[in-house]
Amino acid sequence: MTGVVAGEMIPSADHPSDAQPSPLGRWLSASRPLAMGLALALAAWAQRLTDQRMSSGMALVALGAAALIYALAAPVLGRAREEPPTSRLQIKPRALFWAMVFAALGFAGLGGNRITWQGLLCWALGMVLCFVALPGQDRGQTQQGVSWASRALATLKLGRWCISWTTWGLIAAIILGAFLRLHRLWELPSDLGWDLPYNYTDVQRLLRGEYPIFFPDNYGREGMFFYLAAVVARVARLNPYALRLTSALIGIATIPAIYALARECVDRETGVYAAVLLAANKWHLVLTRSGYRVSLMPLFAILALYGLARGLRRGQARDWAWAGLYLGLGLWTYKAFIYAVPMVIGCAAVYVLLHLTWPSRREEVSSPESLAIRWGGSLKVIGPGIGLMMLVAMVVAAPLLRFVVDSPQVYLARELHAARLVSESLSGQGASWWQNMRRDIVVSLLMYNYEGDGNSRFGVPYQRHLGYISGVLLILGVAAALARFRRGGNALLVLSTLILIAPMTASMLVGEAPNCFRSSGTIGPVLVLGAMGIRALRGEMTRFLAHLRVISIRIESGSDGDGLHTTRTFQLKLSATVLPVLLILPLLGGELCETTRFYFHDFALVIPDVANYSVAQEMAKTAIAFGEPSIYVKVWPHWFDGRAMNIYLEVAGHPPLQEILELGADKPPLAGFQGRMLVFLHPQDTASLAALEGIFPRRAVVSHHFPNGDPSYVAFYGEK
């Protein structure tokens, strides 16, 4: 049996084989995709050298060459600006006046860090009236002049739904993101850490009927996450899993949000790539499986950028109002989000400045390829929109603003503490503020591709924040965006990344590694820039293969048995435009494989306490198995996480632990004790162990160990 495999490219009918293009035409059509492919290869090589910490000079040269080649070769991407029906915002002054009145009443009625029904009602009416004051598009018409209702009715009459591939791609990204964020969520991570017990008790307060505006414990925290977790706890029950499930659901909701942002800045295809990159992003995965309120930061940073992009591109009053809603809600999420306020103002100011150069570039704007340059407008056009956005944001954040007015020291406690630590760090090292800031800026910009957070609770220490593929694509996307800074949403994405990284950079101690929490607002724009790289590569490869209709793969097999020759031929025809998709899928698949290995293997080996082993949880299991209330822990002089352990006991319906500071036969609880007792000891507390052995004639000592064999805690069982 012999076999022959042959392949051939069949030209399309529009490009017959006897009409060959000129050599110059072939070179011009092939140069752009080849140059982009070369840039991709160079960037990938540079990232590999960086990961191996080899030849940093060569890596920088390759990186610079890749960025330059890609910037010159990449096509223009971006959605054109829609001309608003009028240069003035359409506002109903009377409705807006009443919106301000009810917002003021809500501000007055929400004092004392307590949400009351009267204040809540006035505040909610103020927000609703803000949108009542702003009419939408006339008669609900879409850009094509057909209402959504009419299109839906026409589709129903046809008896079938036509779902685009981009919609299926978004659905697949959401399913992928949901799987990664929910898989083994109950057990990974297992330890509560320092902040999660505070989150647990704050949700308890809400379930008991207390409704604070701001949660002052642990240096003060915004409350949106706790209210969402309380809803989840109402549906299920309050336990550590409910907190992590809340952050996981927030992470899933962020996937369609980044799709909307990328669609607004570029197109639907870019939105699909951005959604897949976010679904498989290891940085975002760690944050949204943690049960921490920082999981809201990427979502609302993306929504604020989306609202701003719509305002700059479309200029409608409702678009600016939605941007204000997202901005105001974001202030309820995480303290670093406050940098989104200067972000939206700064980005809008840059688009105003870019607009000043447009009259001298009318010949460029007139070309169809350059329509995306027309985002934004003059200060007279954008200024009222920014004012409306800030007005709506103030209405939405009115209760929080009232708390800031009443208790500024409490609200700023975390920032004041951070500023004191930075000052002490600078004075202790003898470094100037400017020297430290220059170093911090460089470290901040390198966290995506070089070295990230060193905290093993939120990732493999010092591993870059982006995956290998997304890191390479970010280099190309930033290069293209800088080269075409004035076009479409490029300036918005680049500037927002630089501004939203500032909360981390401004609060870094001397020699500190990047912080994955305070910089998490950059996740959205960074991944959209990377998705633009995929979109450009796919587009150019498809254009290069457009003259080929199909790829024909012919398989022939023959046999000479019994002197007879037989031949069988199998032919498979594929559209040539499928090839780019087949090349893009391995890129996205590689990102997914790296993230899966990172979180479920590498991260699981280093997460505290040791290898995802929680001392507090294991001690709680031992206490529950003991089955009696006389359970104590010797806490001094060794540190012990009693808050976490008591939460595990409370969830199981067990009474909390009792702590012992000093052991003695004549001191409580040992004085006059009769019965069985369980005492937890630190492995190094040999003096307490000897004292207990002298008090209890009948005893048993069980030493528990970490997965690596080191002792974790000692359980002393005594009876007398």
Secondary structure as UniProt FT lines:
FT   STRAND          2..11
FT   TURN            13..14
FT   TURN            17..18
FT   HELIX           23..51
FT   TURN            52..53
FT   HELIX           56..73
FT   HELIX           93..109
FT   TURN            112..113
FT   HELIX           117..132
FT   HELIX           138..140
FT   TURN            143..144
FT   HELIX           148..158
FT   HELIX           165..182
FT   TURN            183..187
FT   TURN            193..195
FT   HELIX           196..207
FT   TURN            208..209
FT   STRAND          214..215
FT   TURN            217..219
FT   STRAND          221..222
FT   HELIX           224..235
FT   HELIX           240..265
FT   HELIX           268..279
FT   HELIX           282..288
FT   TURN            289..291
FT   HELIX           293..295
FT   HELIX           296..314
FT   HELIX           317..330
FT   TURN            331..333
FT   HELIX           335..339
FT   HELIX           340..355
FT   TURN            356..357
FT   HELIX           358..361
FT   HELIX           362..365
FT   HELIX           368..374
FT   HELIX           379..396
FT   HELIX           398..406
FT   HELIX           408..411
FT   HELIX           413..429
FT   HELIX           433..446
FT   TURN            447..450
FT   HELIX           456..458
FT   TURN            461..462
FT   HELIX           468..483
FT   TURN            484..486
FT   TURN            488..489
FT   HELIX           490..500
FT   HELIX           502..505
FT   TURN            506..507
FT   TURN            510..511
FT   TURN            516..519
FT   HELIX           520..522
FT   HELIX           523..544
FT   TURN            545..547
FT   STRAND          548..559
FT   HELIX           561..563
FT   STRAND          566..575
FT   TURN            576..577
FT   HELIX           578..597
FT   HELIX           598..603
FT   HELIX           604..606
FT   TURN            608..609
FT   TURN            611..612
FT   HELIX           615..626
FT   STRAND          631..634
FT   HELIX           642..651
FT   TURN            652..653
FT   STRAND          658..660
FT   TURN            665..666
FT   TURN            668..672
FT   STRAND          676..681
FT   TURN            683..684
FT   HELIX           686..695
FT   STRAND          698..705
FT   TURN            707..708
FT   STRAND          711..719
//
